[in-house]
Amino acid sequence: MNKKVAFYTLGCKLNFSETSSISRMFENRGYEKVDFQENPDIFIINTCSVTENADKKCKKVVKEAKKINPDAFVTIIGCYAQLKPKEISEIKGVDAVLGAAEKFQLIDKLDGFTKKDEPQILASDIKEAKSFNNAFSINDRTRTFLKVQDGCNYHCAFCTIPLARGKSRSDTIENIVKSAQQIASEDVKEIVLTGVNTGDFGIQDGKRKERFFDLVKELDNVEGIERFRISSIEPNLLTNEIIDFVSQSKRFVPHFHVPLQSGSNKILRKMRRRYLRELYEDRVIKIKQLMPQCCIGVDVIVGFPGETEEDFLETYHFLKDLPVSYLHVFTYSERPNTDAGEMDEVVPMKVRNERSKMLRSLSEKKKRAFYEENLGREEVVLFEKDIHDGLMEGFTDNYVRVVAKYDPILINELKKVKLTNLTTEGLMEVTEVETEVLEH
């Protein structure tokens, strides 16, 4: 086609995996993939709509795209595109908007990316998003994000994801193992399993046919992949058998990201979460009993309607006392068509921001304490491609981020190091223990 196409991704790991797969579809059809700044003929912007800020980011990216090439064809896909296609089509510079059921067919749907008099809106009802589209990132980063599940049946009070991605559905274990084997053939060392509700894996054609635990067991036998990492899993789906297996696994690393959202049972009930704080605490204690050095990340929302100062402090002290490693803090923002958006007892934005600041400060303390626990340990680091100021970065299996003097031979290699010093910026510095790259 001799047309150049560039991609920009907002949001989660799942979006990154899908963007990567869509970009390969373009390359297979003869398009040239280029960087955003390289005057592309086509821009594909994959959007998120978890917060109001994500919507604003989409508008800003469109504006920047038109600065780079005013004549380019701008296409918007992703969650924001499904939720508000008409609104997006009215953004100056947008040529096409595709919904969840259409985005993997965009090359055929848009037929040569020829501009029309009006923006094209190709977004059917979310009920039409029934199929599972295989996706994984490749050549974008040292780690690969492998999509194993899509959609969600949970309908939490604050969340638009079921409206943006549809019902829970999954690939088969057989297909995912094949994808992992294909990724291994590309010399990738680490795969991150991702999905909207990853632990709900196994639903095909509306019925549960397989289990996430069975997928984990099968992937543990894939030769060529050194590490599997579970990106996020709900506490009620993180079973004892999964924790037990990971603690003895050949390839699954000691790192869990487990959404909490609130440490107040009152607020958890209002959010329509499927667990209470007692279950969450039980999961964390179980993990730490079997894997003392395990990294545990937490999602938490502050300022949900009805959250009093007492409720917030209950969350704060709950997290302060738990042996977790870091927090992802989200300031609650009202989303259209959610039950929470209609609730009374709205928390003032100033209060939400103050509470977010407190939890982010706690997160920094938690992370530093976790890193300090790892000082002096010998760990294996997978070094990344990213280089800054003569230093290269990497992660241990338990997700300690390290920096070392740049050495090109170490990129995408597993290297045994000693964790020696924590910088004022919160990065772990290392010294080499083995001079040779580890054999795989």
JOURPE-V522490 format. One record per residue. RES is the residue in three letters. OMEGA is omega as a letter, one per 40 degrees, with the letter a starting at -180 (999 if undefined). Layout:
res->(RES/RES)
omega->(OMEGA/OMEGA)
This chain:
res->(MET/ASN/LYS/LYS/VAL/ALA/PHE/TYR/THR/LEU/GLY/CYS/LYS/LEU/ASN/PHE/SER/GLU/THR/SER/SER/ILE/SER/ARG/MET/PHE/GLU/ASN/ARG/GLY/TYR/GLU/LYS/VAL/ASP/PHE/GLN/GLU/ASN/PRO/ASP/ILE/PHE/ILE/ILE/ASN/THR/CYS/SER/VAL/THR/GLU/ASN/ALA/ASP/LYS/LYS/CYS/LYS/LYS/VAL/VAL/LYS/GLU/ALA/LYS/LYS/ILE/ASN/PRO/ASP/ALA/PHE/VAL/THR/ILE/ILE/GLY/CYS/TYR/ALA/GLN/LEU/LYS/PRO/LYS/GLU/ILE/SER/GLU/ILE/LYS/GLY/VAL/ASP/ALA/VAL/LEU/GLY/ALA/ALA/GLU/LYS/PHE/GLN/LEU/ILE/ASP/LYS/LEU/ASP/GLY/PHE/THR/LYS/LYS/ASP/GLU/PRO/GLN/ILE/LEU/ALA/SER/ASP/ILE/LYS/GLU/ALA/LYS/SER/PHE/ASN/ASN/ALA/PHE/SER/ILE/ASN/ASP/ARG/THR/ARG/THR/PHE/LEU/LYS/VAL/GLN/ASP/GLY/CYS/ASN/TYR/HIS/CYS/ALA/PHE/CYS/THR/ILE/PRO/LEU/ALA/ARG/GLY/LYS/SER/ARG/SER/ASP/THR/ILE/GLU/ASN/ILE/VAL/LYS/SER/ALA/GLN/GLN/ILE/ALA/SER/GLU/ASP/VAL/LYS/GLU/ILE/VAL/LEU/THR/GLY/VAL/ASN/THR/GLY/ASP/PHE/GLY/ILE/GLN/ASP/GLY/LYS/ARG/LYS/GLU/ARG/PHE/PHE/ASP/LEU/VAL/LYS/GLU/LEU/ASP/ASN/VAL/GLU/GLY/ILE/GLU/ARG/PHE/ARG/ILE/SER/SER/ILE/GLU/PRO/ASN/LEU/LEU/THR/ASN/GLU/ILE/ILE/ASP/PHE/VAL/SER/GLN/SER/LYS/ARG/PHE/VAL/PRO/HIS/PHE/HIS/VAL/PRO/LEU/GLN/SER/GLY/SER/ASN/LYS/ILE/LEU/ARG/LYS/MET/ARG/ARG/ARG/TYR/LEU/ARG/GLU/LEU/TYR/GLU/ASP/ARG/VAL/ILE/LYS/ILE/LYS/GLN/LEU/MET/PRO/GLN/CYS/CYS/ILE/GLY/VAL/ASP/VAL/ILE/VAL/GLY/PHE/PRO/GLY/GLU/THR/GLU/GLU/ASP/PHE/LEU/GLU/THR/TYR/HIS/PHE/LEU/LYS/ASP/LEU/PRO/VAL/SER/TYR/LEU/HIS/VAL/PHE/THR/TYR/SER/GLU/ARG/PRO/ASN/THR/ASP/ALA/GLY/GLU/MET/ASP/GLU/VAL/VAL/PRO/MET/LYS/VAL/ARG/ASN/GLU/ARG/SER/LYS/MET/LEU/ARG/SER/LEU/SER/GLU/LYS/LYS/LYS/ARG/ALA/PHE/TYR/GLU/GLU/ASN/LEU/GLY/ARG/GLU/GLU/VAL/VAL/LEU/PHE/GLU/LYS/ASP/ILE/HIS/ASP/GLY/LEU/MET/GLU/GLY/PHE/THR/ASP/ASN/TYR/VAL/ARG/VAL/VAL/ALA/LYS/TYR/ASP/PRO/ILE/LEU/ILE/ASN/GLU/LEU/LYS/LYS/VAL/LYS/LEU/THR/ASN/LEU/THR/THR/GLU/GLY/LEU/MET/GLU/VAL/THR/GLU/VAL/GLU/THR/GLU/VAL/LEU/GLU/HIS)
omega->(a/i/i/a/i/a/i/a/i/i/a/i/i/i/i/i/a/i/a/i/i/i/i/i/i/a/i/i/i/i/i/i/a/i/a/a/a/i/a/i/a/i/i/a/a/a/i/i/a/a/i/a/i/i/i/i/i/a/a/i/i/i/i/i/a/i/a/i/a/a/a/i/a/a/i/i/i/a/i/a/i/a/a/a/a/i/a/a/a/i/a/i/a/a/a/i/a/a/a/a/a/a/i/i/a/i/i/a/a/i/i/i/i/a/i/a/i/i/i/i/i/a/i/i/a/i/i/i/a/a/i/i/i/i/i/i/i/i/i/a/i/i/i/i/a/i/i/a/i/i/a/i/a/i/i/a/a/a/i/a/i/i/a/a/i/a/a/i/a/i/i/i/a/a/a/i/i/i/i/i/i/i/i/a/i/i/i/a/a/i/i/i/a/i/i/i/a/a/i/i/i/a/i/a/i/a/i/a/i/a/i/i/i/i/i/a/a/a/a/a/a/i/i/i/a/a/i/a/i/a/a/a/a/a/a/i/i/a/i/a/i/i/i/a/a/a/a/a/i/a/i/a/i/a/i/i/a/a/i/i/i/i/i/i/i/a/i/i/i/i/a/i/a/i/i/a/a/i/i/i/i/i/a/a/i/i/a/i/a/a/a/a/a/i/i/i/a/i/i/i/i/i/i/a/i/i/i/i/i/i/a/a/i/i/a/a/i/a/i/a/a/i/i/a/i/a/i/a/i/i/a/i/a/i/i/i/i/i/a/a/a/a/i/i/a/i/a/a/i/i/i/a/i/i/i/a/i/a/i/i/i/i/i/i/i/a/a/i/i/i/i/i/a/i/i/a/i/a/i/a/i/a/a/i/a/i/i/i/i/i/i/a/i/i/i/i/i/i/i/a/a/i/i/i/a/i/a/a/a/a/a/i/i/a/i/a/i/a/a/a/i/a/i/i/i/i/i/i/a/i/a/i/i/a/a/i/a/i/a/999)
